[in-house]
């Protein structure tokens, strides 16, 4: 059987695209790992912050909000965002407030939100309510159900080993069998350039960047469930409540290669030290640690659109750290472009997202 759409990659990009495209024709998703969302999608901080990123990213995030809030009952819950800084960080603090749309609050108010903040170290604080937790598993499952309800196939343990274009049909080899499709959607995440190379197309220069995470016990016996996400100026660290504990990240961006990433212990220790500088409770042990790859195009903007040389090869890659929050609008745009619909996103943003910008 020749699919209308053959999607490589079972992260949030590929799965959301499958749901949208299943309304237009037959769809098969090929995911290399044993389960969906194994790599970047499965290691996300799971926050919806619509002001985070460059202008085209922000446009996609804002266009995704209604879906996140209402589709299938919604996947968002209140979190909030708190920025804290020392007295010598006034300039970067002001810059972050401007970009993220935060408003200054007294340090006493910040400490009321997060009791472990160290008044001797925290001199500046800013807050906003416009940040929400995303139930990422629910979002993925909602898209999977939509795709399958329309006859879509989602196959795991299907690592692609060869791609051939023959007479206008893409033929893809994997351990889950050989598959054909009229349109090949590259949602390969950190492997997007490798997928392109297998298909005989020029890579676009994606760079996977490692980000490490640690899960620590609730500091000082507090219940952090209602704490906002905290971050240092310049995103040098962040901390977020997670099921009765706290996840802390050094927010590093270390160039890597496509692989199953793991945390760098030294980088993690440095990030935890930056977090500890602002709080009264030291980190005495880790519950777990891990890392993910946030893969960016050279200009740090997603790539969504047909390849200029071979239009039946469709790029849906470069989500970086914005995959979940942009997925509803990014997948909608992909379906509109492939199905000839009228995109809701403005023409300027569509141009900024197109792979033609690298031609």
TABEL-V131505 format. One record per backbone hydrogen bond with DSSP energy under -1.0 kcal/mol. NH is the residue of the N-H (numbers start at 1). CO is the residue of the C=O. Records with the same first field share a line. If there is no record, write none. Layout:
NH = CO + CO
This chain:
3 = 180
5 = 26
6 = 183
7 = 28
8 = 185
9 = 30
15 = 11
16 = 12
17 = 13
18 = 14
19 = 15
20 = 16
21 = 17
22 = 18
23 = 20
24 = 21
25 = 21
28 = 5
29 = 153
30 = 7
31 = 155
37 = 10
43 = 40
48 = 132
52 = 49
58 = 54
59 = 55
60 = 56
61 = 57
62 = 58
63 = 59
68 = 64
69 = 65
70 = 66
71 = 67
73 = 70
74 = 71
75 = 68
77 = 133
79 = 131
80 = 131
81 = 128
82 = 229
83 = 126
84 = 231
85 = 124
89 = 86
93 = 89
94 = 90
95 = 91
96 = 92
97 = 93
98 = 94
99 = 95
100 = 96
101 = 97
102 = 97
103 = 127
105 = 125
110 = 106
111 = 107
112 = 108
113 = 109
114 = 110
117 = 114
118 = 278
121 = 118
122 = 118
123 = 85
124 = 85
126 = 83
127 = 103
128 = 81
131 = 129
132 = 48
133 = 77
134 = 46
135 = 75
136 = 134
139 = 135
140 = 136
141 = 137
142 = 138
143 = 139
144 = 140
145 = 141
146 = 142
147 = 143
148 = 144
149 = 145
151 = 148
152 = 147
153 = 27
155 = 29
157 = 33
158 = 31
161 = 173
162 = 173
164 = 171
166 = 169
169 = 166
170 = 181
171 = 164
172 = 179
173 = 162
177 = 174
179 = 172
181 = 170
182 = 3
183 = 4
184 = 312
185 = 6
186 = 314
187 = 8 + 185
191 = 188
192 = 189
195 = 191
196 = 192
197 = 193
198 = 194
199 = 195
200 = 197
201 = 196
207 = 296
209 = 294
210 = 254
211 = 292
213 = 290
214 = 248
215 = 288
216 = 246
221 = 218
222 = 219
227 = 224
229 = 80
230 = 239
231 = 82
232 = 237
235 = 232
238 = 249
239 = 230
240 = 247
242 = 245
245 = 242
246 = 216
247 = 240
248 = 214
249 = 238
254 = 210
256 = 208
261 = 259
268 = 264
269 = 265
270 = 266
271 = 267
272 = 268
273 = 269
274 = 270
275 = 271
276 = 272
277 = 273
278 = 275
279 = 276
280 = 116
287 = 215
288 = 215
290 = 213
292 = 211
294 = 209
296 = 207
300 = 297
303 = 317
304 = 353
305 = 315
307 = 313
313 = 310
314 = 184
315 = 305
316 = 186
317 = 303
320 = 295
322 = 319
326 = 322
327 = 323
330 = 326
331 = 327
332 = 328
333 = 329
334 = 330
335 = 331
336 = 332
337 = 333
338 = 334
339 = 335
341 = 336
350 = 346
351 = 347
352 = 348
353 = 349
354 = 350
357 = 354
358 = 355
359 = 356
